[in-house]
Amino acid sequence: MAGKGLEACDQKSLRVIVVYLGALDDGAMPELLQKIGNHCRLVTAALIAGPWPGRDLADVEAALSKRPASTQALVVAGVLAMLAALSFFAGQFGLLGLAVFWLAVILIVA
C-alpha cells in the first residue's frame, strides 16, 4: 500500500514538472536560461570584484563580457563551484560556520 502511494506521488510530481515545462515550451525556456545565466555572471563578477582592489563591479562585468562565451561559462562555473565547495566546508562547522560563510560573502559583495 505504501508503494502505491509513493508511485502516485512520483507520478503526480512528474505531471507537475511536465506541465510546467510544457508551459515554458513556447520559447520561454531559452529566455529563462538567458536570465539565469546573466544573474550567475553578475554574481560571479561581484564575487571577483569584491576582494580585487581598484576594480569595481562594472569593470569586472565588462571584462568578463568581452571574453568568448566558453570562457565566460568556465569562469562562472568555476567561481560558483568554489562558492558551493566553500559553503559545504563551512557547513561542516554547523550554524556558526554557515553564518561566518554568509557574512564573508556579504562583506565581499558589499
LINBELRA-V591914 format. One record per residue. N is the residue number from 1. RES is the residue in one letter. SS is DSSP state (A for helix, B for strand, O for the rest). PSI is psi in whole degrees, 0 to 359 (* if undefined). Layout:
BEGIN
N/RES/SS/PSI, N/RES/SS/PSI
END
This chain:
BEGIN
1/M/O/321, 2/A/A/325, 3/G/A/321, 4/K/A/321, 5/G/A/320, 6/L/A/318, 7/E/A/320, 8/A/A/320, 9/C/A/316, 10/D/A/320, 11/Q/A/321, 12/K/A/317, 13/S/A/319, 14/L/A/319, 15/R/A/319, 16/V/A/317, 17/I/A/316, 18/V/A/318, 19/V/A/318, 20/Y/A/313, 21/L/A/327, 22/G/A/324, 23/A/A/331, 24/L/A/359, 25/D/A/352, 26/D/A/22, 27/G/O/358, 28/A/A/339, 29/M/A/312, 30/P/A/323, 31/E/A/319, 32/L/A/316, 33/L/A/324, 34/Q/A/317, 35/K/A/318, 36/I/A/317, 37/G/A/319, 38/N/A/319, 39/H/A/319, 40/C/A/320, 41/R/A/323, 42/L/A/318, 43/V/A/318, 44/T/A/315, 45/A/A/321, 46/A/A/320, 47/L/A/330, 48/I/A/318, 49/A/A/333, 50/G/A/302, 51/P/A/359, 52/W/O/109, 53/P/O/140, 54/G/O/359, 55/R/O/141, 56/D/O/180, 57/L/A/319, 58/A/A/320, 59/D/A/313, 60/V/A/320, 61/E/A/318, 62/A/A/317, 63/A/A/321, 64/L/A/322, 65/S/A/340, 66/K/A/343, 67/R/O/159, 68/P/O/157, 69/A/A/323, 70/S/A/321, 71/T/A/319, 72/Q/A/315, 73/A/A/320, 74/L/A/319, 75/V/A/313, 76/V/A/314, 77/A/A/320, 78/G/A/315, 79/V/A/316, 80/L/A/327, 81/A/A/320, 82/M/A/321, 83/L/A/317, 84/A/A/318, 85/A/A/318, 86/L/A/325, 87/S/A/323, 88/F/A/320, 89/F/A/315, 90/A/A/327, 91/G/A/338, 92/Q/O/342, 93/F/O/13, 94/G/A/202, 95/L/A/324, 96/L/A/318, 97/G/A/316, 98/L/A/323, 99/A/A/318, 100/V/A/320, 101/F/A/309, 102/W/A/326, 103/L/A/318, 104/A/A/317, 105/V/A/316, 106/I/A/318, 107/L/A/325, 108/I/A/317, 109/V/A/327, 110/A/O/*
END
